[in-house]
Structures are given as C-alpha cells and as structure tokens.
C-alpha cells in the first residue's frame, strides 16, 4: 500500500515562508520522480516542481527563484521550501510520484500516486 503524506501547510503572511514535507512509504523511493502540484478554487491543478533522485530538479516559471524542491532519499521524503509567498500561491498543495522513465512530469494525469493535499493560505 503506497502512501504519500504531506505536512507543513498553514497560514502565512505575504513575504513569509513555509516548508512542506511529503513522506513516502510502500514504494522504492529512488525509482520515482517526485512532484509537487497545487490547485486553487476554480482553477486547474498546476505543476509546481519535480525532483529526480540523482539531484536534477524542475520548477514552474511562476515559482522559479522563490520555491525550491529537494529530497532526502535516506528518509523517503521530498520537500518544498516556499519563500516570498504571494496571494497567488494560496492553494491546496499535493505531493505526487511518477515512475522513473515515464514521460511528462508536468502533467498531473501522468502520475501514479498522490497524497491527500495540504492547505497553504496567504494573508496580508
């Protein structure tokens, strides 16, 4: 039984920071690309960032320079450090896993497993 469990969401002021965590179990962590997606009310789920086990990363243009994805393969955990938060960053953030070698890491429909999501709220 594969499980992805997010934590670290909450309420933060504009300009503030949060670090999200996603703990994975039931899979061989190093054989999966890990991704973060987000979905705001009335909007489609959008790609945020992805991390390969060897150290390569990808970030959406909207968060580049502010957000950083990372992973600890010894702990089966992926992180999303979010800095300089804006109102438009408010959303439910989801952790996801896609098998290494599969194409299209920016497409939500290509992922194999999903977490339950964690809410990020940005206030003035």
Protein Blocks (a to p, Z undefined) as FASTA:
>chain_A
ZZdddehiacddehiacddddddehiafklpccddddddehiacddfbdcdfklpacddf
klgojaccdddfklopacdddehiafklgccdddddddehiahjlbmklpmbdcebjadd
ddZZ
